[in-house]
Amino acid sequence: MRPMVPNGIPLSPTPDRLTVWRASTPWQTVRSMLGLVIVCFFIAQLAVLVVAGYIDGDMNGTIGPFDPFFTFVGSLCLAPFLMLFFFLRRPKLTHSINAHPNPLGQMTHALAGGSVVQSTQPTSVSHHIFRSTAPLEMPRPKHLWLLFILGVTVSTAFLLPLTLTGANVVTVLLAVVIVLPAWLIGFATPVFAWWSITSRHMGITMSRRDAEWILVAGMLSTVPAIIINSLVSPVVLNSLGFDAYQAGSWGEGMILFLSAPIGEELSKALAVLCLSHLIVSPKHGFYVGSTVGLGFALLENAQYIFMALLSDYSSISYFFTASLRGLSSIPGHAMWTGLSGYAIGCWLARDNRLANITSSAFVSHDPEASWVLYDKTGQPVSTAGWANIPSDRMIRLVSRYERYAWSMPTKPLSGIFLAILGHGLWNGTSWGVGRLLADSDSVLAILLQLGWLVLMVLTLWFCILRWLPTVVLGSKET
């Protein structure tokens, strides 16, 4: 046996113009985020228990009693989920090994770490470890929307017998078989579909890791929002004589149209501000803000779809909840936080605080670096989905409404105020109409509520199509 080199070849700095090969994996981001949203869901719920022990130990809307055991148990349960979160978000490293013909080299090389490289001719070998900066890839929006439509339809069909005939062996078995896929498809697919649209068509190049962190920041922003809505606001309202836990009361209403918009939009805006190193223009600020909003909606949607599946009329509740939230609440969260993100981007630009694209991890530290994606068969994949300019489809869409475009907010306070206002009107009008029709069980009352929901959805999209040309094409004032 040929003796091995006693000391392995050490790692060396990454050379310039290094070529790295990676298979195209557009569904990998979806899979990794699905696992992470479950972890973040438990983190958000358990964080409330930890804080509740300090503020409202019995969670009845009044200050006290202080319950250290409540906090201790919550912290004990929270710890493994935090460790799992950081494990899942650990940096993804790439190990590159390069061999070059060298008459004075060797044919067998031992590397630091225990690997061995053998060649058929004398070579010199170097190897490097660096963080992956592969660009974000997402499945095509039409594939995600098709999965959503088929998934919701099939899930509703499986749940319908339980609603119509009640519980028996067959209906319960059908519900048990479909409940997990129904939940995952109902809450996650529309979020990823909207994320795919903004990532593919807005002309934003973003590394996969950074894009995932933006979505994760949106998930984590639910933690302070839930604490505000579940603990702080009920205590404040109770001190003012309002009961936040009484259905249909003004206390409940103020949670919906005051506490939720203010707490949630401030939490999301703070998440955007923490990601300011990724904002290189106002348009990038909008992208970061909208993605934070999608991350928030992802976790919020998981809870709403879960509650719909547990309701008495699960098939009907699931169908309408998944459909309405997929078309309205999810893009609404993206648009509201996008307003804050755009304004923060303008503020950073005025004070020359915008990140330099070469110093942020959008694609590479090398501004001239280019990525070519290949599928598993070795064939190149079109990179039009993550080009630096908006797609032709997006240009055609916004060009239709360019003459009617509204100016975007350019100051953080105005952006956050608009976000809170839009969110508050959405929640407040829904609560108000429901309160007015609460005593009526007629078909007309149901139709009026559905009609109001349709009107709100149309109004939301009217606003989106007025602001979008300014985001994509730029403000006429600048």
C-alpha positions in Angstrom: 0.0 0.0 0.0 1.3 3.4 -0.9 2.0 5.6 2.2 -0.3 8.6 2.6 0.8 12.1 3.3 0.9 12.6 7.0 -0.6 16.1 7.0 -3.6 16.9 4.9 -3.6 19.8 2.4 -5.1 22.7 4.4 -7.9 24.9 3.3 -7.0 28.0 1.2 -8.8 31.3 0.5 -11.4 31.2 -2.2 -9.8 32.3 -5.5 -11.3 34.9 -7.8 -13.6 33.9 -10.7 -14.3 30.5 -9.1 -16.8 28.4 -11.0 -19.3 26.5 -8.9 -21.8 24.0 -10.2 -25.2 23.5 -8.6 -28.3 21.6 -9.7 -31.5 23.6 -10.1 -33.8 22.9 -7.1 -36.8 25.3 -7.3 -38.9 23.3 -4.8 -36.1 23.1 -2.2 -37.0 26.5 -0.7 -40.6 25.5 -0.4 -39.7 22.3 1.5 -37.3 24.1 3.8 -39.7 26.9 4.6 -42.5 24.4 5.3 -40.5 22.8 8.0 -39.4 26.1 9.5 -42.9 27.5 9.7 -43.9 24.7 12.0 -41.0 25.5 14.3 -41.8 29.2 14.2 -45.5 28.5 14.9 -44.5 26.8 18.2 -42.0 29.5 19.0 -44.6 32.2 18.6 -47.2 30.4 20.8 -44.7 29.5 23.6 -43.2 33.0 23.7 -46.7 34.3 24.7 -46.6 31.9 27.7 -43.2 33.1 28.7 -44.2 36.8 28.7 -47.7 36.0 30.2 -46.0 34.8 33.4 -44.6 38.4 33.9 -47.8 40.3 32.9 -51.0 38.3 33.2 -50.4 34.9 34.7 -54.1 33.8 34.4 -54.5 35.5 31.0 -57.8 37.2 31.9 -57.1 40.7 30.7 -55.9 42.1 34.0 -52.4 42.7 35.3 -51.2 39.9 37.5 -50.7 37.5 39.1 -47.0 37.1 38.5 -46.5 33.4 37.8 -42.8 32.4 37.6 -43.7 28.7 37.1 -45.7 29.7 34.0 -42.7 31.4 32.6 -40.3 28.6 33.6 -42.4 25.9 31.9 -42.9 28.1 28.8 -39.1 28.7 28.6 -38.4 25.0 29.1 -40.7 24.1 26.2 -39.4 27.0 24.1 -35.7 26.0 24.3 -35.8 23.0 22.0 -37.7 24.8 19.3 -35.1 27.7 19.5 -32.3 25.2 19.1 -34.0 23.5 16.2 -34.6 26.9 14.6 -30.9 27.8 14.7 -30.0 24.3 13.5 -32.2 24.6 10.5 -31.0 28.1 9.7 -27.3 27.3 10.1 -25.1 28.6 7.2 -25.0 26.4 4.1 -21.4 25.8 3.2 -19.9 24.7 -0.1 -16.7 22.6 -0.2 -14.9 23.2 -3.6 -12.0 20.9 -4.6 -9.8 22.0 -7.6 -7.2 19.8 -9.2 -4.8 21.2 -11.8 -2.3 19.3 -14.0 1.2 19.7 -12.5 4.2 17.6 -13.6 5.7 18.1 -10.2 2.5 17.2 -8.4 1.2 13.9 -7.0 -1.6 11.5 -8.0 -2.9 11.0 -4.5 -3.8 13.9 -2.2 -4.9 13.8 1.4 -7.1 16.8 2.4 -7.6 18.3 5.8 -10.7 16.6 7.2 -10.0 13.1 6.0 -10.9 13.2 2.3 -8.6 11.8 -0.4 -8.4 12.9 -4.0 -6.9 10.6 -6.6 -6.0 11.5 -10.2 -4.7 9.6 -13.3 -1.9 12.1 -13.7 0.2 14.3 -11.5 -1.8 17.2 -10.2 -1.8 20.0 -7.6 -4.9 20.3 -5.5 -6.5 23.1 -3.5 -9.8 23.2 -1.7 -12.0 25.9 -0.2 -15.1 26.3 1.9 -17.4 29.3 1.4 -21.0 30.2 2.1 -23.5 29.4 -0.7 -24.8 32.5 -2.5 -26.9 30.7 -5.0 -29.8 32.8 -6.3 -33.3 32.3 -5.1 -35.3 29.8 -7.2 -39.0 29.4 -6.9 -41.4 27.1 -8.7 -43.5 28.7 -11.4 -46.5 30.6 -10.0 -48.9 28.7 -12.3 -47.7 25.4 -10.8 -48.3 26.6 -7.3 -51.7 28.0 -8.1 -52.7 24.8 -9.8 -51.6 22.9 -6.7 -53.6 25.3 -4.5 -56.8 25.0 -6.6 -56.6 21.2 -7.0 -55.6 20.8 -3.3 -58.4 22.9 -1.9 -61.0 21.3 -4.2 -59.9 17.7 -3.4 -59.6 18.5 0.3 -63.1 20.1 0.4 -64.5 17.0 -1.4 -63.0 14.7 1.1 -64.3 16.8 4.1 -67.8 17.3 2.6 -69.2 13.9 3.6 -68.4 14.6 7.3 -70.3 17.9 7.1 -73.3 16.4 5.3 -73.8 13.0 6.9 -72.0 13.4 10.2 -69.3 11.2 11.8 -69.0 7.5 10.8 -66.2 5.2 9.9 -65.9 6.3 6.3 -66.3 10.1 6.8 -63.9 10.2 9.7 -61.3 8.1 7.7 -61.6 10.4 4.7 -61.1 13.5 7.0 -58.1 11.9 8.7 -56.4 11.0 5.4 -56.8 14.5 4.0 -56.5 16.8 7.0 -52.7 17.2 6.9 -52.3 17.8 3.2 -55.3 20.1 3.3 -53.7 22.2 6.1 -50.3 22.4 4.3 -51.7 23.2 0.9 -54.3 25.6 2.3 -52.0 27.9 4.3 -48.7 27.6 2.4 -49.3 27.3 -1.3 -50.8 30.8 -1.9 -48.0 32.4 0.1 -45.4 30.7 -2.0 -47.3 31.5 -5.2 -47.3 35.3 -4.4 -43.7 35.1 -3.4 -42.8 33.4 -6.7 -44.6 36.2 -8.6 -42.7 39.0 -6.9 -39.4 37.1 -7.0 -39.7 36.2 -10.7 -41.3 39.3 -12.2 -40.2 42.4 -10.3 -36.6 42.3 -11.4 -35.0 41.6 -8.0 -32.0 39.4 -7.8 -31.6 37.8 -4.3 -29.6 35.0 -2.9 -31.7 32.1 -1.7 -30.4 32.4 1.9 -31.1 36.1 2.1 -34.6 35.7 0.6 -35.4 32.9 3.1 -34.2 35.1 6.0 -36.6 37.8 4.9 -39.5 35.4 4.9 -38.3 34.0 8.3 -38.1 37.6 9.7 -41.8 37.9 8.8 -42.6 34.7 10.7 -40.7 35.9 13.7 -42.4 39.3 13.6 -45.6 37.5 14.7 -44.0 37.0 18.2 -44.2 40.7 19.3 -47.5 41.1 17.4 -49.2 38.2 19.3 -47.8 39.4 22.6 -49.3 42.9 21.9 -52.7 41.5 20.8 -53.0 38.7 23.4 -51.5 40.3 26.5 -50.7 44.0 26.3 -53.8 45.3 24.6 -56.4 43.3 26.6 -54.8 44.6 29.8 -54.9 48.2 28.5 -58.5 47.9 27.3 -59.6 46.3 30.5 -58.2 49.3 32.5 -60.3 51.5 30.3 -63.5 49.5 30.9 -63.6 47.4 27.7 -63.7 43.6 27.6 -61.5 42.4 24.8 -62.6 38.8 25.2 -66.4 39.4 24.8 -67.5 38.5 21.3 -69.0 41.4 19.4 -68.0 43.9 22.0 -66.2 47.2 21.4 -63.3 45.7 23.2 -63.0 42.9 20.7 -63.4 45.5 17.9 -60.6 47.7 19.2 -58.3 44.6 19.2 -59.2 44.0 15.6 -59.1 47.6 14.1 -56.6 49.2 16.5 -54.4 46.8 18.3 -53.8 44.3 15.5 -53.0 46.9 12.7 -50.7 49.0 15.0 -49.0 46.0 16.7 -48.6 43.9 13.5 -47.5 46.7 11.2 -45.0 48.1 13.7 -43.6 44.6 14.3 -43.2 44.0 10.5 -41.7 47.4 9.9 -39.1 46.7 12.6 -38.3 43.4 10.8 -37.8 45.4 7.6 -35.5 47.8 9.4 -33.4 45.0 10.7 -32.9 43.8 7.1 -31.8 47.2 5.9 -28.5 45.8 4.8 -30.4 44.0 2.0 -32.1 47.2 0.7 -30.2 48.7 -2.2 -33.1 50.8 -3.6 -36.7 51.7 -2.8 -37.9 48.9 -5.0 -35.7 46.5 -3.0 -37.3 48.0 0.1 -40.7 47.1 -1.3 -39.6 43.6 -2.0 -38.1 43.1 1.4 -41.3 44.6 3.0 -43.7 42.5 0.9 -41.7 39.3 1.6 -41.8 40.1 5.4 -45.5 40.5 5.0 -45.8 37.1 3.3 -43.8 35.5 6.1 -46.2 37.0 8.6 -49.2 35.8 6.6 -47.6 32.3 6.3 -47.7 31.8 10.1 -51.0 33.6 10.5 -52.6 31.6 7.7 -51.4 28.4 9.3 -53.5 29.2 12.4 -56.6 30.3 10.5 -56.6 27.2 8.3 -56.1 25.0 11.3 -59.1 26.6 13.1 -61.2 26.2 9.9 -60.4 22.5 9.8 -61.5 22.1 13.4 -64.8 23.9 13.0 -68.2 22.2 12.9 -68.7 22.8 9.1 -65.0 22.1 8.3 -65.5 21.6 4.5 -67.3 24.9 4.0 -65.2 26.8 6.5 -62.0 25.4 5.0 -62.9 26.2 1.4 -63.9 29.9 2.0 -61.1 30.6 4.5 -58.4 29.2 2.1 -59.9 30.9 -0.9 -60.5 34.3 0.6 -57.2 34.5 2.4 -55.3 33.3 -0.6 -56.8 36.1 -2.8 -57.0 38.9 -0.2 -55.4 38.8 3.2 -52.1 37.3 2.0 -51.5 39.9 -0.8 -52.9 42.5 1.6 -50.2 41.7 4.2 -47.6 41.9 1.4 -48.9 45.3 0.1 -49.2 46.9 3.5 -45.7 46.0 4.6 -44.4 46.8 1.1 -45.5 50.4 1.7 -43.4 50.5 4.9 -40.5 48.8 3.1 -40.6 51.2 0.1 -40.7 54.2 2.5 -37.7 52.8 4.5 -35.8 52.4 1.2 -36.4 56.0 0.3 -35.3 57.1 3.7 -32.1 55.1 3.4 -31.5 56.6 0.0 -31.9 60.2 1.2 -29.3 59.6 4.0 -26.9 57.6 1.8 -27.4 54.6 4.0 -28.4 52.2 1.1 -26.4 49.0 1.1 -23.9 48.6 -1.7 -24.9 45.7 -3.9 -21.3 44.4 -3.9 -21.2 44.3 -0.1 -24.5 42.5 0.3 -25.1 38.8 -0.5 -27.5 39.2 -3.3 -25.6 37.0 -5.6 -21.8 37.4 -5.1 -19.2 39.8 -3.8 -18.1 40.0 -7.4 -20.4 42.4 -9.3 -19.4 40.7 -12.6 -20.2 37.2 -11.4 -22.9 35.4 -13.3 -25.0 32.3 -12.4 -26.0 29.6 -14.9 -28.5 27.0 -13.5 -28.6 23.4 -14.8 -31.2 20.8 -14.2 -30.5 17.3 -13.0 -29.8 16.1 -16.5 -27.1 18.7 -17.0 -29.2 21.0 -19.2 -29.1 24.8 -18.6 -32.2 26.3 -17.1 -33.6 29.7 -18.1 -32.5 32.5 -15.8 -35.2 34.9 -16.9 -37.0 34.4 -13.6 -34.3 36.1 -11.6 -33.1 38.8 -14.0 -32.2 42.3 -12.9 -35.0 43.9 -14.9 -38.8 43.3 -14.5 -40.2 40.6 -16.7 -42.1 41.5 -19.9 -45.3 40.2 -18.3 -44.9 42.6 -15.4 -44.0 45.5 -17.7 -47.2 44.9 -19.7 -49.3 44.8 -16.6 -48.0 48.0 -14.9 -47.9 49.9 -18.2 -51.7 49.6 -18.5 -52.1 51.5 -15.2 -49.0 53.8 -15.4 -51.1 56.9 -16.1 -53.3 56.2 -13.1 -50.4 55.4 -10.8 -50.3 56.7 -7.2 -47.2 58.0 -5.5 -45.7 55.7 -2.9 -44.9 57.0 0.6 -41.3 58.2 0.8 -41.1 58.7 4.6 -41.1 55.8 7.1 -43.8 57.3 9.3 -46.1 57.9 6.3 -45.5 54.4 5.0 -46.2 52.8 8.3 -49.3 55.0 8.8 -50.7 54.0 5.4 -50.0 50.3 6.3 -51.8 50.7 9.6 -54.7 52.6 8.0 -55.2 49.9 5.3 -54.9 47.1 7.7 -57.3 48.8 10.2 -59.9 49.5 7.5 -59.8 45.9 6.4 -60.2 44.5 9.9 -62.6 47.3 11.1 -65.1 47.2 8.3 -65.2 43.4 8.4 -65.9 43.5 12.1 -68.4 46.3 11.8 -70.5 44.6 9.1 -70.4 41.4 11.1 -71.6 43.2 14.2 -74.4 44.9 12.4 -75.7 41.6 10.9 -74.9 39.5 14.0 -78.6 39.2 15.1 -79.8 38.2 11.6 -79.6 34.6 10.4 -81.3 35.2 7.1 -79.8 34.3 3.7 -79.8 38.0 2.9 -77.4 38.7 5.9 -75.0 36.1 4.7 -75.1 37.4 1.1 -74.5 41.0 2.4 -71.4 39.8 4.3 -70.1 37.9 1.3 -70.8 40.9 -0.9 -68.8 43.1 1.5 -65.9 40.7 1.4 -65.9 40.8 -2.4 -66.0 44.6 -2.3 -63.0 44.7 0.0 -61.0 42.3 -2.2 -61.8 44.4 -5.3 -60.8 47.6 -3.4 -57.5 46.0 -2.2 -56.6 45.1 -5.8 -57.6 48.5 -7.0 -55.0 50.0 -4.6 -52.4 47.4 -5.5 -52.7 48.1 -9.2 -52.4 51.9 -8.5 -49.2 51.6 -6.4 -47.5 48.8 -8.4 -46.5 50.9 -11.4 -44.6 53.3 -9.1 -42.8 50.4 -7.5 -41.8 48.7 -10.7 -41.2 51.6 -13.0 -40.1 54.2 -10.5 -41.7 57.4 -9.3 -42.3 60.2 -11.8 -41.1 62.7 -9.2 -37.6 61.3 -9.0 
